[in-house]
Amino acid sequence: MELKKTTLEFNTVKLMQDIRAAADGESLRDLEAVSGVSASTLSRLDNGAMPDMNIFMRLCEAFKLQPGDYFVWVDWTGEVRG
């Protein structure tokens, strides 16, 4: 049996896409008002930064997102598994 190296990665791009979809095109300032997460932090996330757990959970709660949707297993070849 061959063992493959896998890593669990966080998908910030999908998180921000889903937040934007849930917010229906509102500005980062509007998203700040809804979530309590600063517009500057949201901008950093838009640019691919990793949120800390508190911010991530606040965003999931504010926009009714499922936290497990943003973690993905990737094997050593770069192939995504589920």
Buried (B, 14 or more C-beta within 10 A) or exposed (E): EEEEEEEEEEBBEEBBEBBBEBBEEBEBEEBBEBBEBBBEBBEBBBEEEEBEEEBBEBBBEBBEBEEEEBEBEBEEEEEEEE
